């Protein structure tokens, strides 16, 4: 698995009151949630990025107040039309 090194000032870890490893895990989750929210990635890929199972990722979405269903207006209309 490739590794990515990110240089961060030591002071940023205190912002979330987390140890460096926990801070990095939180960054991974926050990035995955945001990319999922804006429709860049699927739930499955977001869970992978966050290092979680899909179920754990869905539970994490609630913490960020993000709906687990991401439909735009056209997709929702299509779903409703196909429901009949």
Buried (B, 14 or more C-beta within 10 A) or exposed (E): EEEEEEEEEEEEBEEEEBEEEEBBBEBBBBBBBBBBBEEEBEBEBBBBBBEBEBEEBBEBBEEEEBEEEBEEEEEEEEEEEEEE
